């Protein structure tokens, strides 16, 4: 009997993303990700003789990976930060700053959020914002 456990699937997805994020730190990490691709291309060449060379397939994935994978940790950071900010109601997101980089073509289409401007009431521990007070102070984070 198959039971769909979404928590296990979600946890495995996060584990996979963490491994990819760790591998994208350097060119050596990207090379580690290319090993299974080379293996699959080699097997394909073994069974389908007209398939392209495993070295050519790996080279194409290397060029794509070198331009697409490095900004992945930045994207994951901005997604996690925005998710945490929506959970925390005491902070108000005022603005976000994004950037594009010539050396990272993935950011040409999807810019990476690199700064968040937040606002929260001063004296948050003493009660924070109160509608009945005449003056409320806020601080910028």
C-alpha positions as CSV (number, residue, x, y, z in Angstrom):
1,X,0.0,0.0,0.0
2,X,1.4,3.4,-1.0
3,X,1.1,6.2,1.5
4,X,1.9,9.7,0.4
5,X,3.9,11.3,3.1
6,X,4.4,14.9,2.0
7,X,6.7,15.7,4.9
8,X,9.1,13.1,3.8
9,X,9.0,14.3,0.2
10,X,9.5,17.9,1.3
11,X,12.4,16.9,3.6
12,X,14.1,15.0,0.7
13,X,13.6,17.9,-1.6
14,X,15.3,20.2,0.9
15,X,18.1,17.7,1.3
16,X,18.6,17.6,-2.5
17,X,18.6,21.5,-2.7
18,X,21.1,21.6,0.2
19,X,23.4,19.3,-1.7
20,X,23.1,21.2,-4.9
21,X,23.7,24.5,-3.0
22,X,26.8,23.1,-1.4
23,X,28.1,21.9,-4.8
24,X,27.6,25.2,-6.4
25,X,30.2,27.0,-4.2
26,X,33.1,26.2,-6.5
27,X,33.9,24.7,-9.9
28,X,34.9,21.5,-8.1
29,X,31.4,21.2,-6.8
30,X,29.9,21.6,-10.3
31,X,32.4,18.9,-11.4
32,X,31.0,16.6,-8.8
33,X,27.5,17.2,-10.2
34,X,28.7,16.4,-13.7
35,X,29.9,12.8,-12.7
36,X,26.4,11.3,-12.8
37,X,25.7,13.2,-16.1
38,X,28.8,11.7,-17.6
39,X,27.8,8.3,-16.4
40,X,24.3,8.5,-17.9
41,X,25.7,9.8,-21.2
42,X,28.2,7.0,-21.3
43,X,25.5,4.4,-20.7
44,X,23.4,6.0,-23.4
45,X,26.3,5.8,-25.8
46,X,26.8,2.2,-24.9
47,X,23.2,1.3,-25.8
48,X,22.7,3.8,-28.6
49,X,25.8,4.1,-30.7
50,X,24.6,7.1,-32.6
51,X,24.2,9.1,-29.4
52,X,26.6,12.1,-28.9
53,X,29.9,11.6,-27.1
54,X,29.7,11.6,-23.3
55,X,32.4,14.3,-23.2
56,X,30.4,16.6,-25.4
57,X,27.3,16.1,-23.3
58,X,29.2,16.8,-20.1
59,X,30.8,19.8,-21.7
60,X,27.4,21.3,-22.6
61,X,26.1,20.7,-19.0
62,X,29.3,22.2,-17.6
63,X,28.9,25.4,-19.6
64,X,25.2,25.6,-18.6
65,X,26.1,24.8,-15.0
66,X,28.9,27.4,-14.7
67,X,26.5,30.2,-15.7
68,X,23.3,29.0,-14.0
69,X,24.2,27.2,-10.7
70,X,26.4,29.9,-8.9
71,X,23.4,32.2,-8.1
72,X,21.3,29.3,-6.7
73,X,22.3,29.9,-3.1
74,X,21.4,33.5,-3.4
75,X,18.0,32.6,-4.8
76,X,17.4,30.2,-2.0
77,X,18.5,32.8,0.6
78,X,16.0,35.3,-0.7
79,X,13.2,32.8,-0.9
80,X,13.8,31.6,2.7
81,X,14.1,35.2,4.0
82,X,10.8,36.2,2.3
83,X,9.1,33.2,3.7
84,X,10.3,34.0,7.2
85,X,9.2,37.6,6.9
86,X,5.7,36.6,5.9
87,X,5.5,34.5,9.1
88,X,6.7,37.3,11.4
89,X,3.9,39.9,11.5
90,X,5.8,42.3,13.7
91,X,8.1,43.2,10.8
92,X,6.8,45.2,7.8
93,X,8.7,44.8,4.5
94,X,9.1,48.2,3.0
95,X,11.3,47.5,0.0
96,X,13.6,45.0,-1.6
97,X,16.8,45.6,-3.6
98,X,17.6,43.3,-6.5
99,X,20.6,43.1,-8.8
100,X,21.7,41.6,-12.0
101,X,25.2,40.4,-12.8
102,X,26.9,40.1,-16.2
103,X,28.8,37.0,-15.0
104,X,25.6,35.2,-14.0
105,X,23.2,35.0,-16.9
106,X,20.5,33.5,-14.8
107,X,20.2,36.9,-13.0
108,X,19.6,38.6,-16.4
109,X,16.1,37.2,-16.4
110,X,15.4,36.6,-12.7
111,X,17.2,39.2,-10.6
112,X,18.4,38.2,-7.1
113,X,17.1,40.0,-4.1
114,X,20.1,41.0,-2.0
115,X,18.7,43.5,0.5
116,X,15.5,43.9,2.5
117,X,14.3,47.1,4.2
118,X,12.2,46.3,7.3
119,X,10.2,48.4,9.7
120,X,9.1,47.5,13.2
121,X,7.8,49.4,16.2
122,X,10.2,50.7,18.8
123,X,9.8,49.2,22.2
124,X,8.6,45.9,20.7
125,X,9.1,44.2,24.0
126,X,7.0,46.8,25.8
127,X,4.0,46.2,23.6
128,X,5.1,47.7,20.3
129,X,2.6,49.5,18.2
130,X,-0.6,50.6,20.0
131,X,-3.5,52.3,18.2
132,X,-4.6,54.1,21.4
133,X,-1.3,56.0,21.9
134,X,-0.9,59.4,20.4
135,X,2.6,58.7,19.1
136,X,4.2,55.5,18.0
137,X,7.9,55.2,17.0
138,X,9.3,52.9,14.5
139,X,12.8,51.8,13.8
140,X,14.3,50.8,10.5
141,X,16.1,47.4,10.3
